[in-house]
């Protein structure tokens, strides 16, 4: 409910609920995200070419421009995510910074429920950076408590409405079930009714659907059926789960930018016929899509490679007193966190959106380090 609530408040402020106003909200959030990303880049690299090069690419990235056209969570969540990273990197009064970090994590969790686990990521970052147990505990506890304070009114509302403990949403079991089963061949969404199940289990599912207008989106208690079944399938089929997980990573980071056409420019094909020169228009459009594809493949490769290159120092940091730099920790830990979520649940091309700005700085750091190595 995070994004629709924020958008609703913006509608009230603007005095209308036009789709154009929602896109204006996206543009405003994008404009606010850019300076945050620039300040993040400054902390991750002292090299001006890396910082300004990465910032320029982020500002002109086709995905970041195109998604301003989507009435959806991507731009809003990425703004919150960049603010979360900014609050970790910049040191000021801890009595202000830690509670503020917890509140922003709470808002992000209301938008993407898997962010409920993010205080652990923030705590791991502080521990690997400073090796100060007291500071780590203070951050994790403060951030967690403030996150809970932000989320709890919605949790109480859910309990009053459904009679169940539902922190934010009730679709985790549904998503886990439809993405991990014998019939899934691509690690992505599939219809619930096509998932193989015993006749008895299908009757249980159907009974829950009948109670809730035949829609899994309106059936909160369906989660209690589907989640155990999905976990059992994963336990019984570790090889199949691993293959589906690999497909999910591929779907998310190595499928190009087809989501731009599908989610942000799905009326452009019809527009081509109205142009004076439809062939030239379509050629230019395809060139744009090709450029976006190449960039996404390049950035996805750079982000994953950067994580792989830093696995050794991360492990050394975990098991020794070695302290690690922001340049290693911020891109690597956040990439690993998102990878872990997508590895288990679902992969889609648009899910790479929040990580793209970190992948950009990874690309430029790799390029800079490679250039230095060649000179030596």
JOMOZI-V521627 format. One line per field, one symbol per residue. burial: b if it has 16 or more other ideal C-beta (glycine too) atoms within 10 Angstrom, else e. A space follows every 50 residues. Layout:
burial: ???
This chain:
burial: ebbeebbeebbeeeeeeeeebbeebbeebbeebbebbbbbbbbbbebeeb bebbbebbeebbbbebbbbbebbbbbbbbbbbbbbbbbbeeeeeeebbbb bbbbbbbbbbbbbbbbebbebbbbbbbbbeeeeebbeebbebbbebbbeb beebeeebeeeeeeebbbbbbbbbbbbbbbbeebeebbebebeebebeee eeebbeebbeeeeeebeebbebbebbbebbeebbeeeeeebeebbebbbe bbbebbbebbbebbbeeeeeebeeeeeeeebbeebeebbeebbebbeebb bbbbebbeebeebbeebeeeeeebebbbbbbbbbbbbbbebbbbbbbbbb bbbbbbbbbbbbbbbbebeeeeeeee
